[in-house]
């Protein structure tokens, strides 16, 4: 991670060191300068959109103002899901896409995500170049002209494309619960489902600028599950604040693990010959049971670091077309360049229709391994390689488990915490293994709290 950019763009409290109008203006100007390095004599175009936070218009305005200083023509999409920004970028053949959103964070936070001319998130090297330009940018002059952008109805294009993926009125006998997190998908996702004739029960569909993710959305699926049971719905779908993530409940109100969804997409794609390179891309966080399920179906799982942009990059490298994170970022690259909660939901429903199986039946086809995790607050993040007692404990557990289990040790990227994970076929051995890791970590590190 860089000085400004984290796992997924820039994010933090509004008015803090990272998210304020001065940084936004300077970032906009830095992005204009960055684009000119690659296209010095060509007109430059950008698309920008935001979620429902009150801070969004002001931050968007500052970004646009910075871009304007370098003659960048800006299309303003208004409130739209983040994946629609990547889609509009490609439709307009723009040079850069900007999403003003803090995703699943509370309304007091905001953030900025960037897409390059391919509709893909920037890699670390490009973010480092942008950061260097940002640090060199002066603040806005007092007499700077007002931000100038041109409205573009990116939501309409996004809705129409999503509607085209299934037949009109194909869900006329379905009840579906949608939790829109009071976020960017509050208008677009219901508009798509209405075309298919589903009876909709809506949660979190009244954004007021301050209630995004507040007790609703992908971080709070308990309301979704309860509504599914109450209304006798076939399933429930929840987004996060910018609608690039999917969390689902089956007809019993049970939340379906994100790794199970990835497994279903991969296994059924393998069976139909549609999984390119016969490979699903997942992160180091995904359950080992996912690997076994895909392997049993004739494919394999390729793992990468946490972050949907890392997943997307690996997919491009190896030619895979299905990947994602257990958190609900699912990338189906035959249809989109980035994670899209609505698209993933559509493809899940399409699978239910084609197999004529309920979601509770489908989810039982992917068996995950028992897993135990623990986060330890530490005084200092010592290099993992220097933790000899912990390294020995990891080696002993891995030798004991063989191919039927795994251990993951890593530091949090944002907090002073050591994250421990053990998973395997035998739950008792998993729990015992985690206790061994905890004991070993306490020998090597100054643990403040568990």
C-alpha positions as CSV (number, residue, x, y, z in Angstrom):
1,X,0.0,0.0,0.0
2,X,1.1,3.5,-0.7
3,X,1.0,6.9,1.0
4,X,-2.6,7.5,-0.2
5,X,-3.8,4.3,-1.9
6,X,-4.8,1.3,0.1
7,X,-6.2,-2.1,-1.0
8,X,-8.9,-0.5,-3.1
9,X,-8.3,3.2,-3.8
10,X,-8.1,6.0,-1.3
11,X,-10.4,5.9,1.7
12,X,-10.9,7.5,5.1
13,X,-12.9,9.9,7.2
14,X,-14.3,12.9,5.4
15,X,-12.2,16.0,6.4
16,X,-9.3,13.8,7.4
17,X,-5.8,13.7,5.9
18,X,-6.7,11.6,2.9
19,X,-10.3,12.6,2.1
20,X,-10.9,16.3,1.8
21,X,-11.5,18.8,-1.1
22,X,-7.8,19.9,-1.2
23,X,-6.6,16.3,-1.8
24,X,-9.4,15.7,-4.2
25,X,-8.5,18.8,-6.3
26,X,-4.8,17.9,-6.3
27,X,-5.6,14.3,-7.2
28,X,-7.8,15.5,-10.1
29,X,-5.0,17.7,-11.3
30,X,-2.4,15.0,-10.9
31,X,-4.6,12.6,-12.9
32,X,-4.8,15.1,-15.7
33,X,-1.1,15.5,-15.7
34,X,-0.7,11.7,-15.6
35,X,-2.9,11.2,-18.6
36,X,-1.1,13.9,-20.6
37,X,2.1,11.9,-20.1
38,X,0.6,9.2,-22.2
39,X,-1.6,11.3,-24.6
40,X,0.1,14.7,-24.9
41,X,-1.6,15.7,-28.1
42,X,-5.0,14.0,-27.9
43,X,-8.2,15.1,-26.2
44,X,-8.7,13.5,-22.8
45,X,-11.9,12.2,-21.4
46,X,-13.0,11.1,-17.9
47,X,-16.2,9.7,-16.4
48,X,-17.0,10.2,-12.7
49,X,-19.7,8.9,-10.5
50,X,-20.5,8.6,-6.8
51,X,-22.5,6.8,-4.2
52,X,-25.2,8.5,-2.0
53,X,-23.0,10.1,0.7
54,X,-23.6,13.8,1.4
55,X,-19.9,14.4,0.9
56,X,-19.9,13.0,-2.6
57,X,-20.9,16.2,-4.6
58,X,-18.2,18.4,-3.0
59,X,-15.5,15.8,-3.5
60,X,-16.6,15.1,-7.1
61,X,-16.6,18.8,-7.8
62,X,-13.0,19.2,-6.5
63,X,-11.8,16.3,-8.6
64,X,-13.5,17.7,-11.7
65,X,-12.0,21.1,-11.0
66,X,-8.5,19.5,-10.9
67,X,-9.1,17.6,-14.1
68,X,-10.4,20.8,-15.8
69,X,-7.0,22.4,-15.3
70,X,-5.5,20.0,-17.9
71,X,-8.4,20.3,-20.4
72,X,-9.9,16.9,-19.5
73,X,-13.5,16.6,-20.7
74,X,-15.5,15.1,-17.8
75,X,-18.8,13.1,-18.0
76,X,-20.6,13.3,-14.7
77,X,-22.7,10.2,-14.2
78,X,-24.2,11.3,-10.8
79,X,-25.2,8.6,-8.4
80,X,-24.4,5.2,-9.9
81,X,-22.9,1.8,-8.9
82,X,-19.2,1.6,-9.2
83,X,-19.3,-1.1,-11.9
84,X,-21.4,1.2,-14.1
85,X,-18.6,3.7,-14.1
86,X,-16.2,1.1,-15.6
87,X,-18.9,0.2,-18.1
88,X,-19.6,3.8,-19.1
89,X,-15.8,4.4,-19.4
90,X,-15.6,1.7,-22.1
91,X,-18.8,2.9,-23.8
92,X,-17.5,6.5,-24.0
93,X,-13.9,5.3,-24.8
94,X,-12.8,7.5,-21.9
95,X,-9.2,7.6,-20.6
96,X,-10.0,7.3,-16.9
97,X,-13.0,6.5,-14.6
98,X,-13.4,7.8,-11.1
99,X,-15.8,6.5,-8.4
100,X,-16.3,8.7,-5.3
101,X,-17.3,6.0,-2.7
102,X,-16.2,4.4,0.5
103,X,-17.9,1.2,-0.4
104,X,-19.2,-0.6,2.8
105,X,-17.8,2.0,5.2
106,X,-20.1,4.3,7.2
107,X,-21.4,7.7,5.8
108,X,-18.7,9.6,7.8
109,X,-16.1,8.1,5.4
110,X,-15.6,8.5,1.7
111,X,-13.1,7.4,-0.9
112,X,-11.9,7.5,-4.4
113,X,-11.5,4.4,-6.7
114,X,-9.8,4.7,-10.1
115,X,-10.2,2.8,-13.4
116,X,-7.8,2.9,-16.3
117,X,-8.8,3.1,-20.0
118,X,-9.5,-0.6,-20.0
119,X,-12.0,-0.4,-17.2
120,X,-9.5,-2.0,-14.8
121,X,-8.2,-0.8,-11.5
122,X,-4.7,0.6,-11.4
123,X,-1.9,-1.5,-10.2
124,X,0.6,-0.6,-7.5
125,X,3.2,0.8,-9.9
126,X,0.7,3.2,-11.6
127,X,-0.7,4.3,-8.2
128,X,2.9,5.1,-7.1
129,X,3.3,7.3,-10.2
130,X,0.0,9.1,-9.4
131,X,1.0,9.5,-5.8
132,X,4.3,11.2,-6.8
133,X,2.4,13.6,-9.0
134,X,-0.2,14.3,-6.3
135,X,2.5,15.2,-3.8
136,X,3.9,17.8,-6.2
137,X,0.5,19.4,-7.0
138,X,-0.3,22.8,-5.4
139,X,-3.6,23.6,-3.8
140,X,-6.3,25.2,-5.8
141,X,-6.0,29.0,-6.5
142,X,-8.6,31.2,-4.9
143,X,-9.9,32.5,-8.2
144,X,-10.1,29.0,-9.9
145,X,-13.1,28.7,-12.3
146,X,-16.1,26.5,-11.2
147,X,-15.9,22.8,-12.0
148,X,-17.2,22.0,-15.5
149,X,-18.7,18.6,-16.3
150,X,-21.3,17.3,-18.7
151,X,-24.2,15.1,-17.4
152,X,-24.3,11.5,-18.8
153,X,-27.0,9.0,-17.9
154,X,-24.7,6.1,-17.2
155,X,-27.4,4.5,-15.1
156,X,-29.7,4.0,-18.1
157,X,-27.0,2.2,-20.1
158,X,-26.1,0.0,-17.1
159,X,-29.8,-0.9,-16.4
160,X,-30.5,-1.7,-20.1
161,X,-27.4,-3.9,-20.3
162,X,-28.3,-5.8,-17.2
163,X,-31.9,-6.3,-18.3
164,X,-30.7,-7.8,-21.6
165,X,-29.1,-10.7,-19.7
166,X,-32.4,-12.4,-19.0
167,X,-35.8,-12.5,-20.7
168,X,-38.6,-10.1,-19.9
169,X,-41.0,-11.4,-17.2
170,X,-38.8,-14.5,-16.6
171,X,-39.2,-14.1,-12.9
172,X,-42.9,-13.4,-12.9
173,X,-43.5,-16.1,-10.3
174,X,-40.6,-15.1,-8.0
175,X,-40.4,-13.1,-4.8
176,X,-37.0,-11.5,-4.3
177,X,-35.8,-9.4,-1.4
178,X,-33.3,-6.7,-2.3
179,X,-31.2,-4.8,0.3
180,X,-29.7,-1.8,-1.5
181,X,-27.7,-0.5,1.6
182,X,-29.2,3.0,1.0
183,X,-26.4,3.2,-1.5
184,X,-25.6,3.6,-5.2
185,X,-27.7,0.6,-6.3
186,X,-30.9,1.9,-4.7
187,X,-32.4,2.9,-8.1
188,X,-30.6,0.6,-10.6
189,X,-31.0,-2.9,-9.1
190,X,-34.8,-2.6,-8.5
191,X,-35.3,-1.2,-12.1
192,X,-33.6,-4.2,-13.5
193,X,-35.6,-6.8,-11.5
194,X,-38.9,-5.0,-12.2
195,X,-38.3,-5.7,-15.9
196,X,-38.3,-9.4,-15.2
197,X,-41.6,-9.3,-13.4
198,X,-40.4,-10.3,-9.9
199,X,-42.3,-9.3,-6.8
200,X,-39.8,-7.2,-4.9
201,X,-39.4,-6.6,-1.2
202,X,-37.0,-3.7,-0.7
203,X,-34.8,-2.8,2.2
204,X,-32.4,0.1,2.4
205,X,-33.9,1.8,-0.7
206,X,-34.3,5.3,0.8
207,X,-30.9,7.0,0.9
208,X,-30.7,10.4,2.6
209,X,-26.9,10.9,2.4
210,X,-26.3,9.8,5.9
211,X,-27.8,6.3,6.2
212,X,-25.7,4.5,3.7
213,X,-24.7,1.0,5.1
214,X,-26.4,2.0,8.4
215,X,-27.7,-1.4,9.7
216,X,-28.4,-2.5,6.1
217,X,-26.6,-3.9,3.1
218,X,-23.9,-6.6,2.8
219,X,-22.5,-5.9,6.2
220,X,-25.8,-6.6,7.9
221,X,-27.4,-9.6,6.2
222,X,-29.6,-10.5,9.2
223,X,-32.4,-8.2,8.0
224,X,-32.2,-9.7,4.6
225,X,-32.6,-13.2,5.9
226,X,-35.5,-12.3,8.2
227,X,-37.3,-10.6,5.3
228,X,-36.8,-13.6,3.0
229,X,-38.4,-15.9,5.6
230,X,-41.2,-13.5,6.4
231,X,-42.3,-13.0,2.8
232,X,-41.6,-16.5,1.5
233,X,-39.1,-15.2,-1.1
234,X,-36.9,-17.4,-3.3
235,X,-33.8,-15.6,-2.3
236,X,-32.4,-12.3,-0.9
237,X,-29.7,-10.1,-2.5
238,X,-27.7,-7.5,-0.6
239,X,-25.2,-4.9,-2.0
240,X,-22.7,-2.8,-0.3
241,X,-22.7,1.0,-0.6
242,X,-21.4,1.2,-4.1
243,X,-23.1,-2.1,-5.3
244,X,-19.9,-3.9,-6.5
245,X,-20.4,-6.6,-3.9
246,X,-23.0,-9.4,-3.5
247,X,-24.3,-11.2,-0.4
248,X,-27.2,-13.6,-0.8
249,X,-29.6,-15.6,1.4
250,X,-31.4,-18.7,0.3
251,X,-35.1,-19.3,0.8
252,X,-34.5,-20.4,4.4
253,X,-32.9,-17.0,5.2
254,X,-29.4,-18.7,5.5
255,X,-26.5,-16.5,4.2
256,X,-24.6,-18.3,1.5
257,X,-20.9,-18.1,1.9
258,X,-19.1,-16.1,-0.8
259,X,-16.8,-19.0,-1.4
260,X,-19.8,-21.2,-2.1
261,X,-20.9,-18.7,-4.8
262,X,-17.5,-18.7,-6.4
263,X,-17.5,-22.5,-6.3
264,X,-20.9,-22.7,-8.0
265,X,-19.9,-20.4,-10.8
266,X,-16.7,-22.2,-11.4
267,X,-18.0,-25.8,-11.2
268,X,-21.0,-25.2,-13.5
269,X,-18.8,-23.3,-15.9
270,X,-16.4,-26.3,-15.9
271,X,-19.3,-28.7,-16.6
272,X,-20.4,-26.6,-19.6
273,X,-16.8,-26.0,-20.9
274,X,-17.1,-22.3,-20.2
275,X,-14.4,-21.8,-17.5
276,X,-11.4,-20.5,-19.4
277,X,-8.1,-22.0,-18.5
278,X,-10.1,-24.4,-16.3
279,X,-9.1,-22.0,-13.5
280,X,-11.0,-20.1,-10.8
281,X,-9.0,-17.2,-9.3
282,X,-9.6,-16.6,-5.6
283,X,-7.6,-14.9,-2.8
284,X,-5.5,-16.3,0.0
285,X,-8.6,-15.8,2.2
286,X,-10.8,-18.3,0.4
287,X,-11.6,-21.6,2.0
288,X,-9.6,-24.7,1.1
289,X,-12.8,-26.6,0.4
290,X,-13.2,-24.4,-2.6
291,X,-10.0,-25.8,-4.1
292,X,-11.2,-29.4,-3.5
293,X,-14.6,-28.7,-5.1
294,X,-13.1,-27.2,-8.2
295,X,-10.5,-29.9,-8.4
296,X,-13.1,-32.6,-8.2
297,X,-14.9,-31.0,-11.1
298,X,-11.8,-31.1,-13.2
299,X,-10.4,-27.6,-12.7
300,X,-8.1,-25.7,-10.3
301,X,-7.9,-22.6,-8.1
302,X,-5.3,-20.0,-8.5
303,X,-4.8,-17.8,-5.5
304,X,-3.7,-14.2,-5.2
305,X,-3.4,-11.5,-2.6
306,X,-6.5,-10.0,-1.0
307,X,-8.2,-7.4,-3.1
308,X,-10.5,-7.6,-6.1
309,X,-8.0,-5.8,-8.3
310,X,-5.4,-8.5,-7.6
311,X,-8.0,-11.1,-8.6
312,X,-8.8,-9.2,-11.8
313,X,-5.1,-8.8,-12.7
314,X,-4.4,-12.5,-12.1
315,X,-7.5,-13.4,-14.3
316,X,-6.1,-11.3,-17.1
317,X,-2.6,-12.9,-16.7
318,X,-3.8,-16.5,-17.0
319,X,-6.9,-16.0,-19.2
320,X,-9.5,-17.0,-16.6
321,X,-13.0,-15.5,-16.7
322,X,-14.3,-16.3,-13.2
323,X,-12.8,-15.0,-10.0
324,X,-13.5,-13.2,-6.8
325,X,-13.3,-12.8,-3.1
326,X,-15.3,-14.5,-0.3
327,X,-16.4,-11.1,0.7
328,X,-18.7,-10.9,-2.3
329,X,-16.6,-9.3,-5.0
330,X,-17.2,-11.6,-7.9
331,X,-15.7,-10.9,-11.3
332,X,-17.3,-12.4,-14.4
333,X,-15.0,-11.0,-17.1
334,X,-17.0,-12.2,-20.0
335,X,-19.6,-9.6,-19.0
336,X,-17.7,-6.9,-17.0
337,X,-14.1,-5.8,-16.2
338,X,-14.7,-5.4,-12.4
339,X,-16.7,-6.8,-9.5
340,X,-20.4,-6.2,-10.0
341,X,-23.0,-7.2,-7.3
342,X,-26.0,-6.9,-9.7
343,X,-24.3,-8.9,-12.4
344,X,-23.3,-11.7,-10.0
345,X,-26.8,-11.8,-8.6
346,X,-28.2,-12.1,-12.2
347,X,-25.9,-15.0,-13.0
348,X,-26.8,-16.8,-9.8
349,X,-30.5,-16.5,-10.6
350,X,-29.8,-17.7,-14.2
351,X,-28.1,-20.7,-12.7
352,X,-31.1,-21.4,-10.5
353,X,-33.4,-21.2,-13.5
354,X,-31.3,-23.4,-15.7
355,X,-30.8,-26.1,-13.1
356,X,-34.3,-25.8,-11.7
357,X,-32.7,-26.0,-8.2
358,X,-33.3,-23.8,-5.2
359,X,-30.4,-21.9,-3.8
360,X,-30.4,-24.1,-0.7
361,X,-30.0,-27.1,-3.0
362,X,-27.2,-25.5,-4.9
363,X,-25.2,-24.3,-1.9
364,X,-24.9,-27.9,-0.6
365,X,-22.9,-28.8,-3.7
366,X,-19.9,-26.9,-2.5
367,X,-18.6,-28.2,0.9
368,X,-16.3,-25.8,2.8
369,X,-13.8,-26.9,5.4
370,X,-14.2,-26.0,9.1
371,X,-12.2,-22.8,9.7
372,X,-11.0,-21.1,12.9
373,X,-9.6,-17.6,13.0
374,X,-8.1,-15.2,15.6
375,X,-6.9,-11.6,15.5
376,X,-4.2,-10.6,17.9
377,X,-3.4,-7.0,18.6
378,X,0.4,-6.6,18.7
379,X,2.7,-3.8,19.9
380,X,5.0,-4.2,16.9
381,X,4.7,-5.9,13.5
382,X,7.9,-7.9,13.5
383,X,8.8,-9.6,10.2
384,X,7.0,-12.9,10.0
385,X,10.2,-14.7,9.0
386,X,11.8,-13.7,12.3
387,X,9.1,-15.3,14.4
388,X,10.8,-18.7,14.9
389,X,8.3,-20.2,17.4
390,X,5.4,-19.3,15.2
391,X,7.1,-20.6,12.1
392,X,7.8,-23.9,13.8
393,X,4.1,-24.2,14.8
394,X,3.0,-23.5,11.3
395,X,5.3,-26.1,9.9
396,X,4.1,-28.7,12.4
397,X,0.4,-28.1,11.6
398,X,0.9,-28.1,7.8
399,X,2.8,-31.4,8.1
400,X,0.1,-32.9,10.2
401,X,-2.7,-31.7,7.8
402,X,-1.0,-32.4,4.5
403,X,-3.3,-31.6,1.6
404,X,-6.4,-31.6,3.9
405,X,-5.7,-28.3,5.6
406,X,-3.8,-25.1,5.6
407,X,-2.5,-22.3,7.8
408,X,-2.6,-18.6,6.9
409,X,-0.6,-16.0,8.9
410,X,-0.6,-12.4,7.9
411,X,-0.6,-8.9,9.4
412,X,-3.6,-6.6,8.8
413,X,-2.9,-3.9,6.2
414,X,-4.7,-1.2,8.2
415,X,-4.4,-2.2,11.9
416,X,-1.6,-3.4,14.3
417,X,-3.0,-6.9,14.2
418,X,-1.7,-10.4,13.4
419,X,-4.4,-12.5,11.7
420,X,-4.3,-16.3,12.3
421,X,-6.3,-18.8,10.2
422,X,-6.4,-22.6,10.3
423,X,-8.8,-24.7,8.2
424,X,-9.0,-28.4,7.5
425,X,-11.4,-31.4,7.2
426,X,-11.3,-32.2,10.9
427,X,-12.8,-29.4,13.1
428,X,-11.2,-30.6,16.3
429,X,-7.7,-30.5,14.7
430,X,-8.5,-27.1,13.3
431,X,-9.4,-25.7,16.7
432,X,-6.4,-27.4,18.4
433,X,-4.1,-26.0,15.6
434,X,-5.3,-22.4,16.2
435,X,-4.6,-22.7,19.9
436,X,-1.1,-23.9,19.1
437,X,-0.6,-20.9,16.8
438,X,-1.9,-18.5,19.4
439,X,0.5,-19.9,22.0
440,X,3.4,-19.7,19.6
441,X,2.6,-16.1,18.6
442,X,2.5,-15.0,22.2
443,X,6.0,-16.3,22.6
444,X,7.4,-14.3,19.7
445,X,5.3,-11.1,19.9
446,X,4.1,-8.6,22.5
447,X,0.4,-9.4,22.3
448,X,-1.7,-6.5,23.6
449,X,-5.2,-8.0,23.2
450,X,-7.0,-11.0,21.6
